[in-house]
Amino acid sequence: MRTNRLYLTGILLACGWGNAYTTLAQQTTAYTLPSVVQAQAVFVLNSTIIVNGMLNKLPPNDIKAVMVYKGNKAEYPVQLRNLGAGIIDIKLAKRIKSQSFAKLGKQLGINGPVLFALNGHPLDAPTVAGLRIAPAAIGQLHIVRPTAGQTATLVDVWLAQSPKTESAPGTIMIRGTAGR
């Protein structure tokens, strides 16, 4: 187990995911995702690239528009309907580094059928085919190997959480710019 974990960590570091935490699920059939992660919105660039945890790295002047999807999933773009409770889609002028879920599976050395989940929510094949993920958006990877009841390897991608800024008690936060 330790050798597999070191090998997987080495692969992720080689891919430039120095800030990603990597763990293998201890149980072969199920595990529990902390409720804090399940309540988190999914941030997407241009309806195709998952970018959770890296919002502070996006240049504000390059943002064209922001669309918030919640509630009725029929209003979501097709590739975003299976991602969870709330989605914030940011239209950005520039491109960022990302990769497909299929490439992620290959980099992890997984042969055979692979199922993907995002924060514990299973993703269907069209969603996996239409989405990409930024390496900095990956907080943890949980891999559940095939069993008698499940013939495919499950890769559950837990998204990185946005860094929280700590302020001293009594600090007043003012957002925006002053106009004349």
C-alpha positions in Angstrom: 0.0 0.0 0.0 2.8 2.4 0.9 4.5 1.7 -2.5 1.3 2.4 -4.4 0.8 5.7 -2.5 4.4 6.8 -3.1 4.0 5.9 -6.8 0.7 7.9 -7.1 2.2 10.8 -5.2 5.2 10.8 -7.6 2.9 10.8 -10.6 0.9 13.8 -9.3 4.1 15.7 -8.4 5.4 15.1 -11.9 2.2 16.5 -13.3 2.6 19.7 -11.4 0.1 19.0 -8.7 2.5 19.9 -5.8 -0.4 21.4 -3.8 -2.7 18.4 -4.2 -3.3 16.0 -1.4 -3.5 12.4 -2.6 -5.0 9.5 -0.7 -6.3 6.1 -1.5 -9.6 5.1 -0.1 -9.1 2.6 2.7 -12.3 0.7 2.1 -12.8 -1.1 -1.2 -16.5 -0.4 -1.6 -17.5 2.9 0.1 -16.2 5.9 2.0 -17.7 9.0 3.5 -17.2 12.4 2.1 -17.2 15.2 4.8 -20.4 17.3 4.7 -18.3 20.5 4.4 -17.1 19.5 0.9 -20.6 18.4 -0.3 -22.0 21.8 0.3 -19.4 23.6 -1.8 -20.4 25.1 -5.1 -18.6 24.0 -8.2 -16.7 26.8 -10.0 -16.4 26.4 -13.8 -14.7 28.4 -16.5 -16.4 28.8 -19.8 -18.8 25.9 -19.0 -16.0 23.4 -19.5 -13.1 23.6 -16.9 -13.5 23.0 -13.2 -11.5 25.6 -11.2 -12.4 25.3 -7.6 -9.7 26.5 -5.2 -8.0 28.8 -7.6 -10.4 31.8 -7.9 -7.9 34.1 -6.3 -5.6 33.4 -9.2 -8.0 34.5 -11.9 -7.3 38.0 -13.2 -10.5 40.1 -12.5 -10.1 42.2 -15.6 -10.3 39.1 -17.8 -13.7 38.0 -16.4 -16.4 38.7 -19.1 -19.5 37.4 -17.2 -20.6 35.3 -14.2 -23.6 33.0 -14.3 -25.0 31.3 -11.2 -27.0 28.0 -11.6 -29.0 26.7 -8.8 -32.3 24.9 -8.4 -33.9 23.8 -11.7 -31.3 21.7 -13.5 -33.1 22.0 -16.8 -31.7 25.5 -17.0 -28.1 24.3 -16.6 -25.9 23.8 -19.7 -26.0 20.0 -20.6 -22.4 19.3 -19.5 -23.0 20.9 -16.0 -26.3 19.2 -15.0 -24.6 16.3 -13.2 -22.1 18.3 -11.1 -24.1 18.9 -7.9 -26.1 21.5 -6.1 -24.8 24.9 -7.2 -22.6 25.9 -10.1 -20.9 29.2 -10.8 -19.9 29.5 -14.4 -17.3 32.2 -15.1 -16.7 33.4 -18.7 -13.0 34.2 -18.9 -11.2 35.8 -21.9 -8.0 33.8 -21.3 -7.4 30.1 -21.2 -5.9 28.2 -18.3 -4.1 24.9 -18.0 -6.4 21.9 -17.7 -6.8 18.3 -18.7 -9.5 15.8 -19.5 -10.8 13.3 -17.0 -9.6 10.5 -19.4 -6.1 11.8 -19.2 -6.3 12.0 -15.4 -7.2 8.3 -15.4 -4.2 7.4 -17.6 -1.8 9.5 -15.5 -3.0 7.5 -12.5 -2.1 4.3 -14.3 -5.6 3.0 -14.3 -6.3 0.4 -17.0 -9.8 -0.8 -17.9 -13.1 0.9 -17.2 -13.1 4.0 -15.1 -15.9 5.8 -13.4 -15.5 9.3 -12.1 -17.1 11.2 -9.3 -16.8 14.8 -8.2 -17.1 15.4 -4.4 -18.9 12.1 -4.1 -21.4 12.8 -6.9 -21.1 10.2 -9.7 -20.5 11.7 -13.2 -22.1 10.2 -16.3 -20.1 9.5 -19.5 -21.3 12.7 -21.4 -20.3 14.9 -18.4 -16.9 13.3 -18.2 -16.4 13.7 -21.9 -17.4 17.3 -22.0 -15.5 18.6 -18.9 -11.9 19.3 -18.1 -10.3 20.0 -14.7 -7.5 22.4 -13.7 -4.8 20.6 -11.8 -4.9 23.2 -9.0 -8.7 22.4 -8.6 -7.9 18.9 -7.3 -7.8 18.7 -3.6 -7.8 14.9 -3.1 -8.1 11.8 -5.3 -9.9 8.8 -3.8 -9.5 5.6 -5.8 -11.7 2.6 -5.2 -10.5 -0.5 -7.1 -13.0 -2.9 -8.8 -14.9 -5.4 -6.7 -17.4 -8.2 -7.5 -20.3 -5.7 -7.5 -18.5 -2.9 -9.3 -16.4 -3.8 -12.4 -14.9 -0.4 -12.9 -12.3 1.6 -10.9 -13.9 4.6 -9.3 -11.9 7.8 -9.1 -13.5 10.4 -6.9 -12.0 13.8 -7.3 -12.5 16.0 -4.2 -12.2 19.6 -5.2 -9.8 22.0 -3.5 -11.3 24.5 -1.2 -10.7 28.2 -1.7 -8.3 29.5 0.8 -10.0 31.3 3.7 -8.6 34.6 4.7 -8.4 35.3 8.4 -9.0 38.8 9.7 -8.5 40.2 13.2 -11.7 40.6 15.3 -13.4 43.9 14.5 -12.0 44.2 11.0 -14.3 45.9 8.6 -14.1 44.5 5.0 -14.9 46.9 2.2 -15.3 45.5 -1.3 -15.4 47.3 -4.6 -13.8 50.5 -5.8 -14.7 54.1 -4.9 -16.1 56.2 -7.6 -16.0 59.9 -8.2 
